[in-house]
Amino acid sequence: MSVKIRLQRHGKKGKPFYWIVAADARSKRDGKFLEKLGTYNPTANPAIIDLNLDKAVQWLHNGAQPTDTARAILSYKGALLKHHLDGGVRKGALTQEQADAKLATWMEEKSNKVSAKKDGLAKAKDDAKAKALQAEKEVNENRAKAAAEALKAAEAEATTEEVAAEETETVAEEAPATEENNETTEA
């Protein structure tokens, strides 16, 4: 029986979520499997991978062949490195302590890279949020200035209308007075 380490799709349409499983190569993609090794969520940034390293390495020792994507995931989590180091221990090139130290060093470097990426993404998100807030403040200030200018223009127009109305009233008051003067002079 040929065993593959592969992904088994779960989740909704458009929102994939995968189980990492060891399954018979002849079984369907989402069919029977021999053992569940972990999960993989590609929708998060960075992708969330939960893998039982010891089980995965045990299946690799037993001859299971990972698919391309599963190989990338196993490499990312260090299962292939541990399998390689265990081969060196079996051949006598390394001691178990040396292999464990190399794996621990590699895991620490990898976790630092992942945390740096998460920090970078969080910083980029915060910068984008601050930039959007600044742009929104500028838009609000421009709106406030435009509203103030419109109010001043309306007040200026109202005062000019009042002045014009007063002038017409004074002209209207003066006009009958001149007519009265004309009437008195004619008589």
Stockholm file with secondary structure:
# STOCKHOLM 1.0

chainA/1-187         MSVKIRLQRHGKKGKPFYWIVAADARSKRDGKFLEKLGTYNPTANPAIIDLNLDKAVQWLHNGAQPTDTARAILSYKGALLKHHLDGGVRKGALTQEQADAKLATWMEEKSNKVSAKKDGLAKAKDDAKAKALQAEKEVNENRAKAAAEALKAAEAEATTEEVAAEETETVAEEAPATEENNETTEA
#=GR chainA/1-187 SS CCEEEEEEEEEETTEEEEEEEEEETTSCTTSCCSEEEEEEETTSSSCEEEECHHHHHHHHHTTCEECHHHHHHHHHHTHHHHHHHHHHHHHTSSCHHHHHHHHHHHHHHHHHHHHHHHHHHHHHHHHHHHHHHHHHHHHHHHHHHHHHHHHHHHHHHHHHHHHHHHHHHHHHHHHHHHHHHHHHHHC
#=GC SS_cons         CCEEEEEEEEEETTEEEEEEEEEETTSCTTSCCSEEEEEEETTSSSCEEEECHHHHHHHHHTTCEECHHHHHHHHHHTHHHHHHHHHHHHHTSSCHHHHHHHHHHHHHHHHHHHHHHHHHHHHHHHHHHHHHHHHHHHHHHHHHHHHHHHHHHHHHHHHHHHHHHHHHHHHHHHHHHHHHHHHHHHC
//
